């Protein structure tokens, strides 16, 4: 579906905020484990930072709307990601650390976390640095989650 770039950026901002809220919730879920709680808290703050970067980009678009073209964007990917998070939270009131890490990796690897980036770059290549920075951060989050999950598994094979 062809959309205005501001609509797409709002969707991206919603993704980043939703993932931040998920990580904040995980941080609260594991409050008794300072390492796990701190790990998820740091990820949440980084996702909040990503949302702020997107909000800044929206300001750039508002100041120069003619510099941005419309883009082809599948909003159902965003809706699916948000729904997936909501369903997980509703069905997992007290997730294990292993399950939380597994789900977080699924979210970081979700198509909505990546496909939107190329769409925004199509609209205006000048925003590519910000978009590429978000993509790099998502890859780093996935690696951090994987490394932490591996560490937890080595420490306590039944933790998952």
Backbone bond lengths (Angstrom), bond angles and torsions (degrees), N, CA, C in turn:
res aa  C-N    CA-C-N  psi(-1)  N-CA   C-N-CA  omega(-1)  CA-C   N-CA-C  phi
1 X - - - 1.437 - - 1.529 108.95 -
2 X 1.309 117.15 134.89 1.458 121.83 179.22 1.526 108.69 -79.30
3 X 1.339 115.66 129.80 1.464 120.64 -176.59 1.517 110.76 -136.84
4 X 1.308 114.23 158.11 1.451 120.67 172.87 1.530 108.55 -72.43
5 X 1.308 115.67 147.27 1.458 120.47 -177.10 1.530 112.03 -61.13
6 X 1.334 118.32 -34.75 1.468 119.66 178.86 1.526 111.56 -62.47
7 X 1.310 116.96 -36.74 1.465 120.83 177.40 1.524 110.17 -64.23
8 X 1.317 115.85 -42.27 1.469 120.59 179.49 1.526 110.25 -66.44
9 X 1.330 116.63 -44.49 1.466 119.45 179.08 1.526 111.16 -62.81
10 X 1.314 117.43 -37.44 1.471 120.11 176.38 1.525 110.50 -62.79
11 X 1.323 116.68 -38.94 1.466 120.66 177.39 1.527 110.58 -64.52
12 X 1.325 116.63 -42.51 1.467 120.59 178.67 1.525 109.86 -63.36
13 X 1.324 116.30 -43.25 1.463 120.48 178.47 1.534 110.10 -60.47
14 X 1.318 116.76 -40.16 1.460 121.54 178.31 1.530 110.96 -63.42
15 X 1.327 116.76 -40.40 1.468 120.61 176.80 1.524 110.07 -59.93
16 X 1.319 116.18 -52.12 1.467 120.33 -176.88 1.528 110.84 -60.56
17 X 1.331 117.43 -41.59 1.469 121.07 179.21 1.524 111.38 -66.99
18 X 1.314 117.01 -40.12 1.469 120.69 179.50 1.522 111.66 -65.47
19 X 1.316 116.44 -40.62 1.466 119.78 178.31 1.531 109.53 -68.33
20 X 1.331 117.22 -38.34 1.468 120.40 176.29 1.525 110.44 -59.52
21 X 1.328 117.05 -44.86 1.472 120.89 179.08 1.530 110.99 -62.66
22 X 1.328 116.55 -38.96 1.463 120.15 177.01 1.520 110.04 -60.24
23 X 1.322 117.39 -47.23 1.460 120.94 -178.61 1.528 111.45 -67.64
24 X 1.331 117.43 -34.39 1.466 120.13 175.33 1.530 109.83 -63.59
25 X 1.330 115.70 -41.55 1.465 120.21 178.04 1.525 110.28 -63.35
26 X 1.335 117.19 -44.22 1.464 120.05 176.94 1.528 109.95 -59.91
27 X 1.314 117.09 -41.04 1.461 120.47 178.60 1.526 110.33 -58.74
28 X 1.327 116.18 -42.98 1.469 120.52 177.75 1.531 111.49 -67.67
29 X 1.327 116.91 -39.86 1.471 121.10 179.83 1.524 111.72 -58.89
30 X 1.314 116.57 -33.63 1.461 121.07 -175.40 1.526 111.89 -110.11
31 X 1.337 115.87 31.97 1.469 121.05 -178.46 1.531 112.02 -57.01
32 X 1.320 117.67 -30.37 1.467 121.02 179.73 1.528 112.43 -73.15
33 X 1.313 117.10 -14.94 1.468 122.87 179.15 1.525 106.95 -112.78
34 X 1.317 116.29 96.07 1.471 119.88 -172.91 1.526 112.82 -59.65
35 X 1.321 117.11 -34.11 1.462 119.12 179.49 1.531 110.84 -66.73
36 X 1.324 116.81 -49.17 1.465 120.76 -179.56 1.526 110.84 -65.70
37 X 1.319 116.48 -43.83 1.459 120.45 -179.83 1.525 110.59 -61.37
38 X 1.312 116.28 -45.41 1.464 120.59 178.89 1.516 112.33 -64.75
39 X 1.317 116.38 -37.54 1.464 121.21 178.53 1.524 110.04 -59.97
40 X 1.330 116.77 -51.01 1.461 119.88 -179.22 1.527 111.66 -69.06
41 X 1.322 117.17 -33.44 1.463 119.66 177.75 1.529 110.38 -62.41
42 X 1.322 117.10 -43.59 1.477 120.32 178.71 1.526 110.96 -62.44
43 X 1.326 116.80 -42.37 1.468 119.43 177.19 1.527 110.51 -62.18
44 X 1.316 116.96 -40.85 1.470 120.61 179.30 1.524 110.77 -61.23
45 X 1.320 116.79 -43.29 1.468 119.71 179.95 1.531 111.00 -65.01
46 X 1.317 116.84 -36.83 1.462 119.75 177.09 1.524 110.98 -65.98
47 X 1.329 116.97 -40.65 1.469 119.75 177.44 1.525 110.55 -64.87
48 X 1.321 117.68 -38.23 1.476 121.02 175.57 1.526 109.89 -60.98
49 X 1.322 115.81 -40.43 1.465 120.38 177.41 1.524 110.59 -62.45
50 X 1.320 116.94 -39.68 1.470 120.66 178.01 1.527 109.97 -62.87
51 X 1.325 116.72 -42.57 1.472 120.39 178.99 1.525 110.36 -61.63
52 X 1.324 116.62 -37.73 1.466 120.74 178.03 1.525 110.84 -66.03
53 X 1.329 116.98 -39.49 1.469 120.19 176.99 1.525 110.84 -61.55
54 X 1.318 116.43 -40.58 1.460 120.49 179.72 1.526 109.82 -67.69
55 X 1.329 116.95 -40.74 1.469 120.42 177.91 1.527 110.11 -60.71
56 X 1.324 116.80 -39.91 1.465 120.96 176.46 1.530 110.25 -61.42
57 X 1.313 116.61 -42.51 1.468 120.82 178.78 1.526 111.21 -62.32
58 X 1.325 116.20 -36.94 1.465 119.32 177.17 1.526 110.16 -61.10
59 X 1.323 116.40 -37.46 1.459 120.20 176.92 1.519 111.75 -63.18
60 X 1.323 116.63 -39.84 1.466 120.38 177.20 1.523 110.79 -61.80
61 X 1.315 116.09 -42.11 1.466 120.33 -179.88 1.523 110.06 -64.84
62 X 1.323 116.57 -42.52 1.473 119.57 -179.56 1.524 111.74 -62.19
63 X 1.326 116.76 -35.17 1.474 120.43 -179.56 1.527 112.27 -74.24
64 X 1.322 117.34 -28.88 1.472 121.02 -177.64 1.524 110.38 -136.89
65 X 1.317 118.06 61.38 1.468 119.46 -174.41 1.520 114.04 -61.35
66 X 1.311 118.11 -27.50 1.467 120.38 -178.74 1.522 112.85 -73.52
67 X 1.329 116.64 -11.95 1.465 120.62 178.74 1.530 112.37 -83.03
68 X 1.330 116.93 -3.73 1.458 121.35 -175.48 1.517 109.93 -122.23
69 X 1.317 115.15 134.19 1.464 119.99 178.57 1.530 109.62 -94.21
70 X 1.319 115.89 171.27 1.461 119.66 173.35 1.526 108.21 -74.58
71 X 1.311 115.92 160.46 1.464 120.47 -178.85 1.523 109.72 -132.52
72 X 1.314 114.96 155.84 1.457 121.59 174.64 1.526 106.51 -89.94
73 X 1.311 116.55 119.01 1.460 120.52 -171.99 1.518 110.07 -142.13
74 X 1.309 117.21 134.73 1.461 122.81 179.89 1.529 109.52 -96.69
75 X 1.321 115.76 94.55 1.462 121.18 -177.88 1.530 111.90 -64.66
76 X 1.325 117.49 -20.22 1.468 119.30 -179.68 1.531 111.16 -63.56
77 X 1.332 117.48 -27.34 1.466 120.07 176.83 1.524 110.79 -64.25
78 X 1.318 115.73 -40.84 1.465 120.64 178.58 1.525 109.34 -65.86
79 X 1.329 115.59 -48.52 1.465 120.04 179.63 1.527 110.88 -58.23
80 X 1.330 116.67 -40.70 1.459 121.13 179.50 1.527 111.39 -63.41
81 X 1.319 116.83 -42.99 1.462 120.37 -179.85 1.526 110.71 -63.26
82 X 1.326 116.82 -47.52 1.464 120.80 -179.73 1.536 109.76 -61.95
83 X 1.322 116.74 -43.02 1.470 121.35 178.86 1.531 110.52 -62.92
84 X 1.316 116.93 -42.42 1.467 121.41 179.48 1.523 110.70 -59.53
85 X 1.324 116.72 -42.80 1.471 120.98 178.28 1.526 110.13 -64.09
86 X 1.331 116.46 -47.11 1.469 120.59 -179.17 1.526 111.73 -60.11
87 X 1.326 116.65 -44.20 1.471 121.08 -179.82 1.527 110.35 -64.35
88 X 1.323 116.60 -42.00 1.465 119.70 179.26 1.525 110.38 -60.41
89 X 1.326 115.96 -48.63 1.472 119.39 -177.85 1.524 111.39 -62.57
90 X 1.318 117.15 -40.49 1.467 120.63 -179.51 1.528 111.61 -67.00
91 X 1.314 117.01 -33.93 1.458 121.04 -176.13 1.511 115.21 -95.71
92 X 1.312 117.22 -3.22 1.468 121.17 -176.67 1.523 109.86 -136.04
93 X 1.312 116.37 68.31 1.472 120.74 -176.66 1.529 112.14 -59.93
94 X 1.314 117.08 -34.18 1.470 122.21 -179.75 1.523 109.60 -132.10
95 X 1.335 117.54 72.07 1.468 118.64 -177.17 1.525 111.70 -67.86
96 X 1.318 115.15 150.68 1.463 118.59 171.51 1.523 107.61 -72.26
97 X 1.301 116.43 160.96 1.456 120.25 177.84 1.525 109.93 -61.61
98 X 1.312 116.65 -41.26 1.463 120.08 178.61 1.517 112.19 -59.61
99 X 1.332 116.29 -44.20 1.472 119.97 -179.65 1.522 110.51 -68.59
100 X 1.319 117.83 -38.60 1.466 120.90 178.47 1.526 110.51 -61.99
101 X 1.311 116.64 -43.84 1.464 120.38 179.11 1.526 110.89 -65.53
102 X 1.321 116.11 -42.67 1.467 120.71 178.63 1.531 110.43 -60.31
103 X 1.326 116.50 -45.89 1.464 120.21 -179.44 1.530 110.80 -66.25
104 X 1.316 117.02 -41.07 1.466 120.22 178.93 1.529 110.68 -60.40
105 X 1.328 116.84 -38.98 1.467 119.61 177.13 1.522 110.80 -66.09
106 X 1.330 116.95 -38.45 1.470 119.97 176.49 1.524 110.19 -60.74
107 X 1.319 116.38 -42.14 1.468 120.86 -179.14 1.524 110.33 -66.41
108 X 1.312 117.33 -45.36 1.470 120.08 -179.69 1.526 111.15 -64.19
109 X 1.325 116.77 -25.04 1.461 121.47 -178.62 1.532 112.38 -96.03
110 X 1.325 117.03 -1.06 1.473 122.13 -178.10 1.530 109.76 -64.52
111 X 1.311 116.01 144.42 1.472 121.55 -178.34 1.523 112.60 -55.94
112 X 1.327 117.79 -35.78 1.467 120.35 -178.22 1.518 111.72 -65.61
113 X 1.335 117.54 -24.71 1.450 119.91 178.75 1.526 112.08 -75.04
114 X 1.318 117.66 -11.05 1.452 119.04 -177.84 1.509 116.26 -127.33
115 X 1.313 117.86 -36.62 1.461 119.95 -171.69 1.522 113.08 -64.60
116 X 1.309 116.82 -32.53 1.457 119.94 -178.28 1.522 112.71 -64.24
117 X 1.303 116.61 -25.50 1.460 119.43 -175.09 1.532 112.17 -62.46
118 X 1.317 116.80 -46.03 1.466 118.72 -179.57 1.520 110.98 -66.13
119 X 1.328 116.42 -30.06 1.459 119.67 179.24 1.526 111.04 -65.58
120 X 1.321 116.51 -41.84 1.458 120.04 -179.20 1.523 110.10 -67.91
121 X 1.308 116.85 -40.09 1.467 120.49 178.55 1.521 109.96 -62.82
122 X 1.335 117.20 -36.73 1.467 120.33 176.43 1.521 110.66 -58.68
123 X 1.314 116.59 -37.43 1.451 121.38 -176.74 1.524 111.55 -68.67
124 X 1.327 116.87 -39.39 1.455 121.31 -179.66 1.522 108.57 -161.38
125 X 1.329 116.75 107.04 1.466 120.02 -177.63 1.531 114.07 -60.01
126 X 1.335 117.67 -18.75 1.464 119.87 -179.09 1.527 112.52 -67.56
127 X 1.324 118.17 -21.14 1.459 120.11 178.17 1.528 111.34 -88.70
128 X 1.313 116.66 4.64 1.466 119.97 -175.23 1.525 112.70 -61.44
129 X 1.338 118.81 -32.66 1.465 119.57 179.26 1.520 111.43 -61.27
130 X 1.338 116.52 -44.60 1.458 120.07 179.26 1.526 110.11 -64.80
131 X 1.314 117.03 -45.41 1.459 121.48 -178.26 1.529 110.35 -64.06
132 X 1.327 116.50 -43.49 1.464 119.73 178.79 1.524 111.34 -64.32
133 X 1.326 116.47 -33.49 1.458 120.80 176.88 1.528 110.85 -64.73
134 X 1.330 116.87 -41.88 1.467 120.45 177.09 1.527 110.96 -64.16
135 X 1.319 116.67 -41.55 1.465 120.57 179.68 1.527 110.62 -62.74
136 X 1.316 116.15 -42.53 1.463 120.53 178.65 1.529 110.44 -63.17
137 X 1.324 116.29 -41.85 1.466 120.33 179.71 1.525 111.04 -63.57
138 X 1.329 117.43 -39.45 1.469 120.36 178.01 1.524 110.96 -62.94
139 X 1.321 116.66 -41.57 1.466 120.13 177.83 1.524 110.68 -64.36
140 X 1.340 116.02 -39.13 1.462 120.00 178.02 1.524 110.38 -65.38
141 X 1.335 117.07 -40.01 1.465 120.21 178.17 1.520 110.47 -61.54
142 X 1.316 116.59 -44.54 1.461 119.68 179.44 1.527 109.85 -59.26
143 X 1.329 116.90 -44.88 1.465 120.46 -179.90 1.529 111.07 -64.51
144 X 1.326 117.53 -43.49 1.461 120.52 177.53 1.529 111.10 -59.51
145 X 1.322 116.11 -44.58 1.462 120.57 179.07 1.525 111.18 -62.65
146 X 1.307 116.59 -44.68 1.472 121.34 179.91 1.525 110.49 -62.90
147 X 1.332 116.32 -46.52 1.464 120.19 -179.83 1.530 111.29 -62.09
148 X 1.334 115.96 -42.05 1.464 119.64 -179.95 1.530 110.33 -67.56
149 X 1.318 117.50 -41.76 1.468 120.84 177.59 1.529 110.45 -60.90
150 X 1.324 116.59 -42.27 1.470 120.26 177.99 1.527 110.90 -62.57
151 X 1.326 116.48 -41.36 1.465 121.27 179.58 1.526 110.40 -63.05
152 X 1.326 116.59 -46.30 1.464 121.02 179.78 1.528 109.98 -61.89
153 X 1.313 116.55 -42.30 1.470 121.05 -179.75 1.532 111.00 -62.64
154 X 1.326 117.00 -39.71 1.472 120.22 179.02 1.529 110.97 -67.47
155 X 1.343 116.56 -37.35 1.466 120.42 -178.46 1.518 112.03 -71.80
156 X 1.332 116.37 -39.30 1.463 121.13 -175.75 1.520 108.92 -146.37
157 X 1.319 117.79 90.94 1.471 121.17 -175.91 1.524 114.70 -55.95
158 X 1.329 118.84 -19.11 1.466 120.01 178.82 1.525 111.98 -98.04
159 X 1.337 118.31 5.68 1.469 121.68 -177.26 1.511 112.18 -65.81
160 X 1.341 118.06 -30.53 1.464 121.58 -177.01 1.476 111.04 -70.61
